[in-house]
Amino acid sequence: MAQQQEFHPGLSLAGAVDLESLKHQVKAEPGQAGGAPAAGGYVIDTTENTFQAMVQTSATFPILLLLWIPTDDRLFPMARTLGDAVNKLKGQIQLSRIDIASYPSIAQAFQVQGAPALFALIGGRPMPILQGLPGDDELKQIVDQVIPKLISVAAQSGVNGTAPYSGDPDSADGDGAGTGDGAGAAAGADVVPPEHQEAHQLAAQGDYAGAAAAYEQVLQANPNDTLAARERTKALLLARSATADVREVRKVAADRPDDVEAQLAVADVDMIGGQIEDAFSRLLDYLADGHTDQVEPVRERLLEYFMIPEATDERVKRARRRLATLMY
């Protein structure tokens, strides 16, 4: 990434004072009255610390990247429109917002001269979409045509997983890290318990290994915390495979049908992508094909997976029954 240089709201990267930007500067926090639209749902705010993790997750699901200044009220309608459009797609794409006033090195890395700028990120590769404020027709075209096209292009490249859900953007307290359909639904609670805050924040930042460790601490204090157990399982899944090359994982699994690690890896990819039935069936079929010496790693992974959907999910019930039959 390019060397950081001093950059403040009201200044362009060239150093000239932008009086218009100063005139439109607001002090309210995002989500407060008069402030920018809050993150939430499938909209996240990315920092320099979480930037690399965000880029890596674009190998799993496509990302719309908005470089903006969240104190400039001229950008609020655009941010709100993009956020609403992305949230309606239920995890098919994520909107990542980056404050280039606070993180100018990211603006330099993308070679943009100011806010706003819009990029797509698929498999770690950025594609420029827009530089400067769009008109109403241009913004409508982005929502109606460009975003669906990006999702289609990503799917053709094997990038068709489900982005994690980050809670209700209209709720002051409600957040819930999730992973898809059973991997992209809310965490099952509108309010994050205080003891979960650290783990939840780490997951929202893309530090899934750290989130899993934090949830483990919660469980040590309260082994009966079923929400923490579920979220820990999701975090472990994402820590293992959120940045996997989906096409490569599937190719290895096809080339090595007897390799338990290859089959576990592709089952992880299926779970992250919301293909829960496929993940269950792949591992159960693997056992049914005579790999009885690998019962334990497959059983352990399936027990993890069973914690992600609701306990009443018929897919879980069927898979539990079949696993019991194969084991005994």
C-alpha positions as CSV (number, residue, x, y, z in Angstrom):
1,M,0.0,0.0,0.0
2,A,1.3,3.5,-0.7
3,Q,2.9,5.6,2.0
4,Q,0.4,7.5,4.1
5,Q,0.2,11.2,3.8
6,E,-1.6,13.8,5.8
7,F,-5.3,14.1,4.7
8,H,-8.2,15.9,6.4
9,P,-11.8,16.5,5.6
10,G,-12.0,19.7,3.6
11,L,-8.7,19.1,1.8
12,S,-8.2,17.4,-1.5
13,L,-5.3,15.0,-2.0
14,A,-3.6,17.7,-3.9
15,G,-3.8,20.0,-0.8
16,A,-6.3,22.6,-2.1
17,V,-9.0,23.7,0.3
18,D,-12.4,22.3,-0.7
19,L,-14.8,24.9,0.6
20,E,-17.8,23.0,-0.6
21,S,-16.8,20.0,1.5
22,L,-16.3,22.2,4.5
23,K,-19.8,23.7,4.0
24,H,-21.3,20.2,4.0
25,Q,-19.5,18.8,6.9
26,V,-21.6,17.4,9.8
27,K,-20.6,16.4,13.3
28,A,-23.3,13.8,14.0
29,E,-22.2,10.2,14.2
30,P,-23.5,7.7,11.6
31,G,-26.9,6.6,12.6
32,Q,-27.6,9.7,14.6
33,A,-30.0,12.4,13.6
34,G,-28.4,14.4,10.8
35,G,-25.6,11.9,10.5
36,A,-24.6,9.5,7.8
37,P,-26.6,6.2,7.4
38,A,-25.3,3.6,9.8
39,A,-23.6,0.4,8.8
40,G,-25.5,-2.9,9.4
41,G,-27.2,-5.7,7.6
42,Y,-24.8,-6.4,4.7
43,V,-23.1,-3.0,5.0
44,I,-19.8,-2.8,6.9
45,D,-17.3,0.0,7.7
46,T,-13.7,-1.0,6.9
47,T,-10.5,0.4,8.4
48,E,-6.8,0.1,7.6
49,N,-6.7,-2.7,10.2
50,T,-9.5,-4.7,8.6
51,F,-8.8,-3.8,5.0
52,Q,-6.8,-6.9,4.1
53,A,-9.3,-9.2,5.7
54,M,-12.1,-7.5,3.7
55,V,-10.1,-8.0,0.4
56,Q,-9.6,-11.7,1.2
57,T,-13.3,-12.3,1.8
58,S,-14.0,-11.0,-1.8
59,A,-12.8,-14.5,-2.8
60,T,-16.0,-15.8,-1.2
61,F,-18.6,-13.2,-2.0
62,P,-18.5,-10.0,-4.2
63,I,-18.0,-6.7,-2.5
64,L,-19.1,-3.2,-3.5
65,L,-16.4,-0.8,-2.2
66,L,-17.5,2.8,-1.4
67,L,-14.6,5.3,-0.7
68,W,-16.3,8.2,1.0
69,I,-16.2,10.8,3.8
70,P,-18.9,10.0,6.4
71,T,-19.1,13.6,7.6
72,D,-19.9,15.0,4.1
73,D,-23.7,15.2,3.9
74,R,-23.6,15.3,0.1
75,L,-22.6,11.6,0.1
76,F,-25.4,10.5,2.4
77,P,-28.1,9.8,-0.2
78,M,-25.7,7.8,-2.3
79,A,-24.5,5.7,0.7
80,R,-28.1,5.2,1.8
81,T,-29.3,4.1,-1.7
82,L,-26.4,1.7,-2.1
83,G,-26.9,0.3,1.4
84,D,-30.6,-0.3,0.9
85,A,-29.9,-2.0,-2.5
86,V,-27.3,-4.3,-1.1
87,N,-29.3,-5.2,2.0
88,K,-32.3,-6.2,-0.2
89,L,-30.0,-8.8,-1.8
90,K,-29.6,-10.7,1.4
91,G,-25.9,-11.4,1.3
92,Q,-25.4,-11.9,-2.5
93,I,-23.0,-8.9,-2.2
94,Q,-21.6,-6.8,0.6
95,L,-21.1,-3.0,0.7
96,S,-17.8,-2.0,2.4
97,R,-17.4,1.7,3.2
98,I,-14.0,3.2,3.8
99,D,-13.5,6.7,5.3
100,I,-10.7,8.1,3.1
101,A,-10.4,11.1,5.4
102,S,-9.3,8.8,8.1
103,Y,-7.4,6.3,5.9
104,P,-5.9,8.2,3.0
105,S,-3.4,5.4,2.2
106,I,-6.4,3.3,1.0
107,A,-7.5,6.2,-1.3
108,Q,-3.9,6.3,-2.6
109,A,-3.8,2.6,-3.2
110,F,-6.9,2.9,-5.4
111,Q,-5.5,6.0,-7.0
112,V,-8.5,8.2,-6.3
113,Q,-8.4,11.9,-5.8
114,G,-11.3,12.4,-3.6
115,A,-14.7,11.1,-2.4
116,P,-16.8,9.4,-3.5
117,A,-15.4,6.6,-5.6
118,L,-17.0,3.2,-6.1
119,F,-15.3,0.0,-7.0
120,A,-16.3,-3.7,-7.2
121,L,-14.0,-6.3,-5.6
122,I,-14.2,-9.9,-6.8
123,G,-11.5,-12.4,-5.9
124,G,-9.3,-9.6,-4.6
125,R,-9.4,-7.8,-8.0
126,P,-10.8,-4.2,-8.0
127,M,-12.9,-2.9,-10.8
128,P,-13.6,0.8,-11.0
129,I,-17.3,1.8,-11.3
130,L,-17.6,5.5,-10.5
131,Q,-15.6,8.5,-9.5
132,G,-17.5,11.6,-8.2
133,L,-21.1,12.1,-7.2
134,P,-23.5,10.3,-9.5
135,G,-26.7,11.9,-10.8
136,D,-30.0,10.2,-10.0
137,D,-30.1,8.3,-13.3
138,E,-26.5,7.1,-12.9
139,L,-27.2,5.9,-9.3
140,K,-30.3,4.1,-10.5
141,Q,-28.3,2.4,-13.2
142,I,-25.8,1.2,-10.7
143,V,-28.5,-0.2,-8.5
144,D,-30.7,-1.7,-11.3
145,Q,-28.0,-2.9,-13.7
146,V,-24.4,-2.7,-12.4
147,I,-24.9,-4.5,-9.1
148,P,-26.8,-7.5,-10.5
149,K,-24.2,-7.7,-13.3
150,L,-21.4,-7.8,-10.7
151,I,-23.2,-10.7,-8.8
152,S,-23.5,-12.6,-12.1
153,V,-19.8,-12.1,-13.0
154,A,-18.7,-13.1,-9.6
155,A,-20.8,-16.3,-9.7
156,Q,-19.3,-17.2,-13.1
157,S,-15.9,-17.0,-11.3
158,G,-17.1,-19.2,-8.5
159,V,-17.4,-16.3,-6.1
160,N,-21.0,-17.0,-5.0
161,G,-20.9,-17.3,-1.2
162,T,-23.1,-15.4,1.2
163,A,-21.8,-12.3,3.0
164,P,-22.2,-12.4,6.8
165,Y,-25.1,-10.5,8.3
166,S,-24.1,-7.7,10.7
167,G,-27.4,-6.8,12.4
168,D,-30.2,-4.4,11.8
169,P,-28.9,-1.0,10.5
170,D,-32.0,0.7,11.9
171,S,-31.4,-0.6,15.5
172,A,-29.0,1.3,17.8
173,D,-27.9,-1.9,19.5
174,G,-28.8,-4.7,17.2
175,D,-26.0,-6.6,15.6
176,G,-25.5,-10.2,14.9
177,A,-22.7,-11.9,13.1
178,G,-23.9,-14.6,10.8
179,T,-22.8,-16.7,7.8
180,G,-25.2,-17.4,5.0
181,D,-28.5,-19.2,5.0
182,G,-27.8,-20.7,8.2
183,A,-24.7,-18.9,7.0
184,G,-26.2,-15.4,6.3
185,A,-29.1,-15.0,8.6
186,A,-29.1,-12.9,11.8
187,A,-27.5,-14.3,14.8
188,G,-30.8,-15.1,16.3
189,A,-31.0,-12.1,18.6
190,D,-31.5,-8.4,17.9
191,V,-29.3,-7.2,20.7
192,V,-25.7,-8.4,21.2
193,P,-25.2,-9.5,24.9
194,P,-22.6,-7.4,26.6
195,E,-20.4,-10.4,27.2
196,H,-20.4,-11.1,23.4
197,Q,-19.4,-7.5,22.4
198,E,-15.7,-8.2,21.9
199,A,-16.2,-11.4,20.0
200,H,-18.9,-9.8,17.8
201,Q,-16.8,-6.8,17.0
202,L,-13.8,-9.0,16.0
203,A,-16.2,-11.0,13.7
204,A,-17.5,-7.8,12.2
205,Q,-13.9,-6.7,11.5
206,G,-13.1,-10.0,9.7
207,D,-10.9,-11.4,12.5
208,Y,-12.8,-14.7,12.7
209,A,-10.0,-16.6,14.6
210,G,-10.0,-13.8,17.2
211,A,-13.8,-14.0,17.4
212,A,-13.7,-17.7,17.9
213,A,-11.2,-17.3,20.7
214,A,-13.3,-14.6,22.3
215,Y,-16.5,-16.7,22.1
216,E,-14.5,-19.6,23.7
217,Q,-13.8,-17.3,26.7
218,V,-17.5,-16.6,27.0
219,L,-18.3,-20.3,27.0
220,Q,-15.7,-21.0,29.6
221,A,-17.6,-18.5,31.9
222,N,-21.0,-19.9,30.8
223,P,-21.0,-23.3,29.1
224,N,-24.7,-23.1,28.6
225,D,-24.6,-20.0,26.4
226,T,-26.0,-21.5,23.2
227,L,-25.7,-18.3,21.2
228,A,-22.0,-18.0,22.0
229,A,-21.6,-21.7,21.0
230,R,-23.3,-21.1,17.7
231,E,-21.4,-17.9,16.9
232,R,-18.1,-19.6,17.8
233,T,-18.9,-22.4,15.4
234,K,-19.6,-19.8,12.6
235,A,-16.3,-18.0,13.4
236,L,-14.3,-21.2,13.3
237,L,-15.9,-22.0,9.9
238,L,-15.0,-18.6,8.5
239,A,-11.5,-18.6,10.0
240,R,-10.8,-21.9,8.2
241,S,-12.3,-21.2,4.9
242,A,-13.6,-17.7,4.4
243,T,-10.6,-16.8,2.1
244,A,-10.4,-20.1,0.3
245,D,-10.2,-20.2,-3.5
246,V,-13.5,-21.8,-4.2
247,R,-12.6,-23.2,-7.6
248,E,-9.3,-24.7,-6.3
249,V,-11.0,-26.2,-3.3
250,R,-13.6,-27.9,-5.5
251,K,-11.0,-29.1,-8.0
252,V,-8.9,-30.7,-5.2
253,A,-12.0,-32.4,-3.8
254,A,-12.9,-33.8,-7.2
255,D,-9.3,-34.9,-7.8
256,R,-8.9,-36.5,-4.4
257,P,-12.2,-38.2,-3.5
258,D,-10.6,-40.3,-0.8
259,D,-8.9,-37.4,0.9
260,V,-10.9,-36.5,4.0
261,E,-9.3,-33.0,4.4
262,A,-10.2,-32.2,0.8
263,Q,-13.8,-33.2,1.4
264,L,-14.0,-31.3,4.7
265,A,-12.6,-28.2,2.9
266,V,-15.2,-28.3,0.1
267,A,-18.0,-28.9,2.7
268,D,-16.8,-25.7,4.5
269,V,-17.1,-23.8,1.2
270,D,-20.7,-25.1,0.8
271,M,-21.6,-24.1,4.3
272,I,-20.3,-20.6,3.9
273,G,-22.2,-20.3,0.6
274,G,-25.4,-21.3,2.3
275,Q,-25.5,-24.8,0.5
276,I,-26.2,-26.6,3.8
277,E,-27.8,-29.7,2.4
278,D,-24.8,-30.1,0.0
279,A,-22.3,-29.9,2.8
280,F,-24.2,-32.4,4.9
281,S,-24.7,-34.8,2.0
282,R,-21.1,-34.6,0.8
283,L,-19.7,-35.7,4.2
284,L,-22.3,-38.3,4.8
285,D,-21.9,-39.8,1.3
286,Y,-18.1,-39.9,2.0
287,L,-18.7,-42.1,5.0
288,A,-21.3,-44.2,3.1
289,D,-18.7,-44.8,0.4
290,G,-16.7,-46.9,2.9
291,H,-14.4,-44.4,4.5
292,T,-15.1,-45.8,8.0
293,D,-11.6,-45.0,9.2
294,Q,-12.4,-41.3,8.9
295,V,-15.6,-41.3,11.0
296,E,-14.3,-39.2,13.8
297,P,-13.1,-36.1,11.8
298,V,-16.3,-36.2,9.7
299,R,-18.5,-36.6,12.8
300,E,-16.8,-33.7,14.5
301,R,-17.2,-31.4,11.5
302,L,-20.8,-32.3,11.1
303,L,-21.5,-31.7,14.8
304,E,-20.1,-28.2,14.2
305,Y,-22.3,-27.7,11.1
306,F,-25.4,-28.9,13.0
307,M,-25.1,-25.9,15.4
308,I,-25.4,-23.3,12.6
309,P,-29.0,-23.7,11.4
310,E,-31.8,-23.7,14.0
311,A,-32.1,-27.0,15.9
312,T,-35.6,-27.5,14.4
313,D,-34.2,-27.4,10.8
314,E,-35.4,-30.5,9.0
315,R,-32.0,-30.8,7.2
316,V,-30.3,-31.1,10.5
317,K,-32.7,-33.7,11.7
318,R,-32.3,-35.8,8.6
319,A,-28.5,-35.5,8.7
320,R,-28.4,-36.5,12.4
321,R,-30.4,-39.6,11.7
322,R,-28.3,-40.6,8.8
323,L,-25.0,-40.0,10.7
324,A,-26.3,-42.2,13.5
325,T,-27.1,-44.9,11.1
326,L,-23.7,-44.8,9.4
327,M,-21.8,-44.8,12.7
328,Y,-23.8,-47.6,14.3
